[in-house]
Amino acid sequence: MGTEGVLPTTLGMWSLLLLWGLATPCQGLLETVGTLARIDKDELGKAIQNSLVGGPILQNVLGSVTSVNQGLLGSGGLLGGGGLLGYGGVFGVVEELSGLKVEELTLPQVSLKLLPGFGVQLSLHTKVGLEGSGTLGGLLQLAAEVNVSSRVAVGMSSRGTPILILKRCSTLLGHITLLSGLLPTPLLGLAEQTLFKVLPGLLCPVVDSVLSVVNELLGAVLSLVPLRPLGSVEFTLATLPLISNQYIELDINSVVKSVAGDVIDFPKPPKPSQGSGPREHFLQVPSNVPMTTTDLTALVPEVLGKVPPGQQLLLRLQVKEAPAVTLQKKKATVSIAANIHVLPHRPAGTPAALLELNGVMTLNAQLAPSATKLHLSLSLERLSVKLASSFVHPFDMAHLEEWLSDVVRVAYVPKLNVDLDVGIPLPKVLNVDFAHAVLEVIENAVVLTVAS
């Protein structure tokens, strides 16, 4: 995307780049909003670590490893009466083992390395506490250090969200310590071999469970959120994630489903009250923005004689296409093209327009992030209009533009800001909080940077 060097790659930084202006002009620049999110490997490691804290993942590992006459250490197993070395002598004492259970699993230490072009090398270092009955009765307690090593691919789900996929998992058994009880040295070595075979089946599912939790966080990237009055916004991955040595880069499409063509009337036409006829309703505007036929003819004498004086006016604004967003250094503007009809306001019927105009509203946008959204507040910079109707002779538009600008500034922009107050949802990647993000407007992009 040509954005190398724009975003910091400092450890613990989470960056989001909102790219406007990548769509073709005929589409409208807000229809497709590119979002480039770079997840630092430390942020991913933090998400994995948090998934292990206070949840059921580690608790699910606790329980039986071996049992009498069934497990690898039981009488029917590897060391049992029917198994290898299970006859007489010192190895006969293993038949007295009543099984081992995992009673404790310490919170793993998470370490990961990004593998460019593939995904993640994930390691979980933990200690396992096991208990069972000793060979001569009494409590047998063992402790073992284990390192779970896995290779995890980063891909894209069928829903268009990033996903972590476990490709390979193995365990490396460290030193085994006998904490209490009696277990002859030869049996301790054989118990070590047994645990080497058993622990992958116990601990590799921990990795699967961790990835499921993280995938839920990554899956929240996909969303369809109302964005009044422009439509709704949907997030999906545009391409497969890219992996470098330091971060995972997500190229996210933010598609605004436009509702161009909506008609907005000022004042808003009244709704009939139950049990009564139509009720007059006019938008209250300051006295310096009069909206009557008398005031219009004072501005445009060419319409004089076509309408009786003193009638209230209705300003009908119809958005022609999706708004266009322009991002320059430290400045964001929104342009909205609209058809503007000036009509006499009548309780019933559809009066003919007094004027038909093509207008372009240029609005300054103030941007501010919250925890999960980017908020916009618009103010009118200028309104440009051209005469569209043919029944009025050309005239100087300056005074009419000034009058319409006042009306739009008083009546339309506040309504637009109320509608936009919902904010533009930001991709929910790993539940990052953008409330204190540093916002910078650059050419064709908005950069949000969060320091962890």
C-alpha positions in Angstrom: 0.0 0.0 0.0 3.0 2.2 0.0 2.8 3.0 3.7 6.2 1.7 4.8 7.8 4.0 7.3 4.5 5.6 8.3 3.8 3.4 11.3 6.0 2.9 14.3 7.3 -0.6 15.0 8.3 0.0 18.6 7.7 -2.8 21.0 4.3 -2.6 22.6 2.8 -0.3 20.0 -0.5 -1.0 18.3 -1.1 0.9 15.2 -4.2 1.4 13.0 -4.1 3.2 9.7 -7.4 4.3 8.2 -7.0 4.8 4.4 -9.5 6.9 2.6 -9.3 8.0 -0.9 -8.4 4.6 -2.4 -11.7 4.0 -4.2 -12.4 5.4 -7.7 -14.1 8.8 -7.8 -17.3 7.5 -9.1 -17.7 5.2 -6.1 -17.4 8.0 -3.6 -14.4 8.0 -1.2 -16.4 6.8 1.8 -17.7 3.7 0.1 -14.5 1.8 0.6 -12.3 2.7 3.6 -9.1 0.7 3.8 -7.8 0.0 7.3 -4.2 -1.2 7.8 -3.8 -2.7 11.3 -0.4 -3.7 12.6 -0.4 -6.0 15.6 2.9 -6.1 17.4 4.0 -9.5 18.5 4.0 -8.4 22.1 0.3 -7.4 21.9 -0.5 -10.9 20.5 1.5 -12.5 23.3 -0.4 -10.4 25.9 -3.7 -11.5 24.4 -2.6 -15.2 24.6 -1.4 -14.7 28.2 -4.7 -13.0 29.2 -6.7 -15.9 27.7 -5.0 -18.2 30.3 -5.7 -16.1 33.3 -8.9 -16.7 35.3 -10.5 -18.9 32.7 -11.4 -22.6 32.4 -8.6 -23.5 30.0 -6.1 -24.7 32.6 -8.8 -26.2 34.8 -9.8 -28.5 32.0 -6.4 -30.1 32.1 -6.8 -31.2 35.7 -7.9 -34.8 36.2 -6.9 -38.3 35.6 -3.8 -39.2 33.7 -3.7 -42.9 34.5 -6.0 -45.3 36.4 -5.8 -48.8 37.8 -5.8 -51.5 35.1 -6.4 -48.9 32.4 -3.6 -46.4 32.3 -0.1 -46.6 31.0 1.1 -47.2 34.6 -1.7 -49.5 35.6 -1.5 -53.3 35.8 -2.7 -53.6 32.2 -0.4 -50.9 30.8 3.1 -50.5 29.8 4.5 -51.5 33.2 1.6 -53.6 34.4 1.4 -57.4 34.8 0.6 -57.9 31.1 2.9 -55.2 29.8 6.5 -54.7 29.2 8.7 -55.4 32.2 5.5 -56.3 34.1 6.8 -59.6 35.5 8.1 -60.1 39.0 11.1 -58.4 40.5 11.3 -54.8 41.3 8.9 -53.8 38.6 6.1 -55.8 40.2 5.6 -53.0 42.7 4.1 -50.8 39.9 0.9 -52.9 40.1 0.3 -51.1 43.4 0.1 -47.7 41.7 -3.5 -46.6 41.7 -2.9 -44.0 39.0 -1.7 -40.4 38.6 -3.8 -37.3 38.3 -2.8 -33.8 37.3 -3.6 -31.7 40.4 -1.9 -28.5 39.5 -0.8 -26.7 36.4 1.0 -23.4 36.9 0.2 -20.4 34.7 2.4 -20.9 31.6 4.9 -18.4 30.6 4.2 -17.4 27.0 6.8 -16.6 24.4 6.3 -16.3 20.7 8.3 -15.6 17.6 6.7 -14.4 14.4 7.6 -16.5 11.4 7.5 -14.3 8.2 5.2 -15.7 5.6 3.8 -18.3 7.8 2.6 -17.4 11.3 3.8 -17.8 14.9 6.1 -20.1 16.8 4.3 -20.3 20.2 5.9 -21.7 23.4 4.2 -22.3 26.7 6.5 -23.1 29.7 4.7 -24.6 32.6 5.0 -26.9 35.7 2.7 -29.9 36.2 2.0 -31.3 39.6 0.8 -34.9 39.7 -0.5 -37.0 42.5 -1.2 -40.7 43.0 -0.7 -43.6 45.4 2.9 -44.8 46.0 4.1 -48.3 45.5 3.9 -49.0 49.3 0.8 -47.0 49.8 0.6 -43.4 50.8 0.7 -40.3 48.7 2.9 -40.0 45.7 3.6 -36.5 44.4 5.6 -35.6 41.3 6.4 -32.3 39.7 7.5 -31.9 36.1 8.6 -28.9 34.0 7.1 -29.0 30.5 7.6 -26.8 27.5 4.8 -26.9 24.9 6.0 -25.9 21.5 3.7 -25.2 18.6 3.7 -23.8 15.1 0.6 -21.7 14.3 -0.4 -20.5 10.9 -2.1 -17.1 10.4 -4.9 -17.3 7.8 -8.3 -16.0 6.9 -11.6 -17.7 7.8 -14.6 -18.2 5.5 -16.1 -15.1 7.2 -13.2 -12.9 6.1 -11.6 -12.6 9.6 -8.1 -13.4 10.6 -7.6 -16.8 12.3 -4.8 -18.7 14.0 -4.5 -22.3 13.0 -2.5 -24.9 15.0 -0.3 -26.9 12.6 2.0 -28.7 14.9 2.4 -29.2 18.6 4.9 -31.1 20.8 6.1 -31.1 24.4 9.5 -31.2 25.8 9.7 -32.7 29.3 12.1 -31.2 31.7 13.3 -32.4 35.0 10.9 -34.6 37.0 11.1 -34.2 40.8 9.7 -36.7 43.3 8.2 -34.5 46.0 6.8 -37.2 48.3 6.2 -40.9 48.3 8.3 -43.8 47.2 9.1 -44.6 43.6 12.3 -46.6 42.8 14.7 -44.9 40.4 14.1 -47.3 37.5 10.4 -46.7 37.8 10.9 -42.9 37.9 12.7 -43.2 34.6 9.9 -45.2 33.1 7.3 -42.8 34.5 9.2 -40.1 32.7 8.9 -42.0 29.5 5.2 -42.4 30.1 4.6 -38.8 30.8 6.5 -37.9 27.7 3.8 -39.9 25.8 0.9 -38.7 27.8 1.5 -34.9 28.2 1.2 -33.9 24.5 -2.4 -35.2 24.6 -3.1 -33.2 27.7 -1.3 -29.9 27.0 -1.6 -29.5 23.2 -5.4 -29.0 23.7 -4.5 -26.1 25.9 -3.0 -24.4 22.8 -6.1 -25.2 20.8 -8.3 -23.6 23.6 -6.0 -20.5 23.7 -6.2 -20.1 20.0 -10.0 -20.4 20.1 -10.2 -17.5 22.6 -7.8 -15.4 20.6 -9.7 -16.2 17.4 -12.9 -14.9 19.0 -11.1 -11.6 19.6 -9.8 -11.5 16.1 -13.1 -12.6 14.7 -14.7 -9.5 16.1 -13.1 -7.6 13.3 -16.0 -8.7 11.2 -19.0 -6.5 11.9 -21.9 -4.8 10.3 -22.7 -1.6 12.2 -25.3 1.0 11.4 -23.8 4.3 10.3 -26.7 6.8 10.1 -27.4 8.5 7.7 -24.8 7.1 5.4 -25.8 3.5 5.7 -23.7 0.8 7.5 -20.1 -0.2 7.7 -18.8 -3.8 7.4 -15.2 -5.0 8.1 -13.6 -7.9 6.4 -10.0 -8.8 5.5 -9.0 -7.7 2.0 -6.1 -10.2 1.7 -4.4 -12.8 3.8 -2.5 -11.4 6.8 1.1 -10.5 6.2 3.7 -11.5 8.8 7.0 -9.8 9.4 9.6 -10.3 12.1 7.8 -7.8 14.4 4.2 -7.5 13.5 1.2 -9.1 11.8 -0.3 -6.7 9.2 -4.1 -6.9 8.6 -5.4 -5.2 5.4 -9.0 -4.6 6.3 -11.8 -3.5 4.0 -14.2 -1.2 5.7 -17.1 -1.0 3.3 -19.7 1.7 3.9 -23.0 0.6 2.4 -24.3 3.9 1.2 -27.9 5.0 1.2 -27.4 7.8 -1.3 -30.7 9.1 -2.6 -32.3 9.7 0.7 -34.4 12.8 0.8 -34.2 15.3 3.7 -36.7 18.1 4.0 -36.3 21.3 6.0 -38.7 21.9 7.8 -39.6 18.2 8.2 -43.0 17.5 6.8 -45.6 16.9 9.5 -47.0 13.5 10.4 -50.8 13.4 10.8 -51.9 13.2 14.4 -54.3 10.4 15.4 -57.9 11.6 15.2 -57.0 14.9 13.5 -55.9 16.2 10.2 -52.4 17.3 9.2 -50.6 19.5 11.8 -48.5 22.4 10.8 -44.9 22.0 11.9 -42.0 24.2 11.0 -38.3 23.9 12.0 -37.4 26.8 14.3 -34.6 28.7 12.8 -32.9 31.9 13.9 -34.5 35.1 12.7 -31.4 35.9 10.6 -32.3 32.9 8.4 -35.8 33.8 7.2 -37.6 31.1 5.1 -40.5 32.7 3.3 -41.4 33.4 -0.3 -41.0 37.2 0.4 -37.5 36.7 1.6 -36.7 34.5 -1.4 -37.9 37.0 -3.9 -35.8 39.6 -2.3 -32.8 37.4 -3.0 -34.0 36.2 -6.4 -36.3 38.8 -8.1 -36.7 36.4 -11.0 -39.2 34.3 -9.1 -41.4 37.3 -8.3 -44.9 36.9 -9.4 -44.8 33.1 -9.4 -45.8 32.7 -5.8 -47.8 34.7 -3.3 -45.7 36.5 -0.7 -45.4 35.5 2.9 -45.6 31.7 2.4 -43.3 29.4 4.4 -40.7 27.6 2.3 -39.6 24.0 2.3 -36.0 23.2 1.5 -35.7 19.7 0.1 -32.2 18.2 0.0 -31.5 15.0 -1.8 -28.1 13.4 -1.5 -26.9 12.3 -5.0 -24.0 10.0 -4.1 -21.9 8.7 -1.3 -20.0 11.5 0.5 -16.4 12.0 -0.5 -13.7 12.2 2.1 -10.4 14.1 1.6 -7.5 13.6 4.0 -4.6 16.0 3.9 -1.9 16.7 6.4 -3.7 17.7 9.6 -7.0 18.3 7.8 -10.1 16.2 7.0 -13.0 17.4 4.8 -16.2 15.7 3.7 -17.9 16.7 0.4 -21.6 16.0 -0.1 -23.2 16.5 -3.5 -27.0 17.1 -3.3 -30.0 18.3 -5.3 -31.6 21.2 -3.6 -35.2 22.1 -4.3 -36.9 25.2 -2.9 -40.6 24.8 -2.6 -43.6 26.6 -1.1 -44.6 24.8 2.1 -48.2 23.4 1.8 -49.9 21.1 4.2 -51.3 19.0 1.4 -50.1 18.2 -2.1 -46.8 18.4 -3.8 -46.1 21.9 -5.0 -43.8 22.6 -8.0 -40.3 23.7 -7.1 -39.5 27.4 -7.2 -35.8 26.6 -7.7 -33.9 23.5 -8.5 -30.2 23.6 -7.7 -27.2 21.3 -7.8 -25.1 21.9 -4.7 -21.9 20.7 -3.1 -21.4 21.0 0.6 -17.8 21.1 1.8 -17.6 20.3 5.5 -14.6 20.3 7.9 -14.3 17.1 9.9 -13.0 17.0 13.5 -11.9 13.5 14.4 -11.6 12.0 17.9 -11.2 8.4 18.9 -13.1 6.7 21.8 -12.5 3.1 23.0 -14.0 1.5 20.0 -15.0 4.2 17.5 -13.8 7.1 15.6 -16.1 10.1 16.1 -16.7 12.8 13.5 -18.0 16.3 14.1 -18.7 18.4 10.9 -18.9 22.1 10.3 -19.8 23.8 7.1 -16.9 25.4 5.3 -18.8 26.4 2.2 -21.7 25.6 -0.1 -21.5 25.9 -3.8 -24.7 25.8 -5.9 -25.5 26.0 -9.6 -28.9 26.5 -11.2 -30.5 23.3 -12.5 -34.0 24.4 -13.4 -34.6 26.1 -16.8 -37.6 28.3 -16.0 -35.5 31.0 -14.2 -33.1 33.2 -16.0 -29.5 32.9 -14.9 -28.7 35.3 -12.0 -26.0 36.1 -9.5 -25.9 33.2 -7.1 -23.8 34.9 -4.4 -26.6 36.1 -2.2 -28.6 32.8 -2.7 -25.5 30.8 -1.7 -25.1 32.9 1.4 -28.7 32.4 2.4 -28.7 28.6 1.7 -25.4 28.3 3.6 -27.0 29.8 6.7 -30.0 27.5 6.4 -27.8 24.4 5.9 -25.5 25.5 8.8 -28.5 25.9 11.1 -30.8 23.1 10.0 -28.8 20.4 8.2 -25.3 20.2 9.8 -26.7 19.8 13.4 -28.9 17.0 12.2 -26.0 15.4 10.4 -23.9 15.5 13.5 -26.6 13.9 15.6 -26.8 11.1 13.0 -23.0 10.8 13.0 -22.8 10.7 16.8 -23.0 6.9 16.5 -19.3 7.1 15.4 -17.4 5.0 12.9 -16.7 1.6 14.4 -13.0 0.7 14.6 -11.9 -2.9 13.9 -12.1 -4.8 17.2 -8.7 -6.4 16.9 -7.7 -8.0 20.2 -10.1 -5.6 22.0 -7.6 -2.7 21.8 -8.8 0.4 23.5 -8.4 3.5 21.3 -9.6 6.0 23.9 -6.1 7.4 24.5 -4.7 6.8 21.0 -2.6 9.5 19.3 -4.5 10.6 16.2 -2.7 12.0 13.2 -4.2 13.0 9.8 -1.8 12.4 6.9 -2.3 12.3 3.2 -5.2 9.9 2.5 -5.0 8.3 5.9 -5.8 8.6 9.6 -3.2 7.0 11.9 -4.2 5.9 15.4 -1.3 4.7 17.5 -1.7 3.1 20.9 1.2 2.5 23.3 0.8 -0.5 25.6 
